[in-house]
Amino acid sequence: MAQGGGSGALVKRVFAAFFLIPAIVFVVVYTAPFWVFASASGLVYLALVEYNNLSPLPARRPAGDKLGVIVGLAMPAVFFFLGKDAVLPVLIAAVVIFFLYGMWGMWSGLEFRDASMEVAFRTLGVIYIAVPLSYFIFLRAVPDGRWWILFILVVVWANDTFAYVVGKTLGRHKLAPRISPGKTIEGAAGGLVAGVAAALICNGAMGLGAGMLLIAAIAIKVGVLGIIGDLAESLLKRGAGVKDSGSLIPGHGGVLDRIDSLIFPVPVLFYILVYYIQA
């Protein structure tokens, strides 16, 4: 999550949320699964474009940027049209494609170090962004999937919002000063508490039917993974020397800034549902 400063940033956040939240709720709750696939594909595209702009590569090539986005966009299509059994083979194929691209770079005169860094960077983009975001498609397909998607969005938003507010007002101890100086332990704790409260409310309001202890445990896992995702994106931004991944969303920065806390929790929630709640 991007760290804004001052009341002006907060006003921009509220203004952007005023338009974005109803649109997101409409897509998640009232539309067919295809539109979740389309939305996930859009998120993957925008996030990968921003990811490319955070590149640490000393010899960045436009063709590599395009290839990374194209291969990344294949993942939500595989999730939606081919299902779980095709994910691993396609992911392996993606890694092979990136290795072939790296070998072509060396044949064209690129140094081994630069070529290997590009292979790693492109592969990470698919594993870190495209695959996790594609799990929204699987999540939509489980029983009550639309409500579970809304559940995780609300929990993450509550966590992010209260982490920001508590951190700004009460934060004294830095959480990870070398990675993200604006984040505090107090803010993280406040966010986790708010996430648990939001999860309990959603469980009752949406009729999800999970026990209170289980839903609280899920909320804590979601919150902790969200913090890790937030710090992972902050690490990328610090390496690139930028504050935000982009400027598409007023008050929030880029798309990657807004969804970083969702990247790791979404796949984990799916597997919790499959193996523990709906088994």
Sequence and secondary structure as in RCSB ss.txt:
>XXXX:A:sequence
MAQGGGSGALVKRVFAAFFLIPAIVFVVVYTAPFWVFASASGLVYLALVEYNNLSPLPARRPAGDKLGVIVGLAM
PAVFFFLGKDAVLPVLIAAVVIFFLYGMWGMWSGLEFRDASMEVAFRTLGVIYIAVPLSYFIFLRAVPDGRWWIL
FILVVVWANDTFAYVVGKTLGRHKLAPRISPGKTIEGAAGGLVAGVAAALICNGAMGLGAGMLLIAAIAIKVGVL
GIIGDLAESLLKRGAGVKDSGSLIPGHGGVLDRIDSLIFPVPVLFYILVYYIQA
>XXXX:A:secstr
     HHHHHHHHHHHHHHHHHHHHHHHHHS HHHHHHHHHHHHHHHHHHHHHT   TT  HHHHHHHHHHHHHH
HHHHHHT GGGHHHHHHHHHHHHHHHHHHHHHTT  HHHHHHHHHHHHHHIIIIIHHHHHHHHHHHSTTHHHHHH
HHHHHHHHHHHHHHHHHHHH  SEEETTTEEEEEHHHHHHHHHHHHHHHHHHHHHTT    HHHHHHHHHHHHHH
HHHHHHHHHHHHHHHT S S SSBTTTBSHHHHHTTTTTHHHHHHHHIIIII  
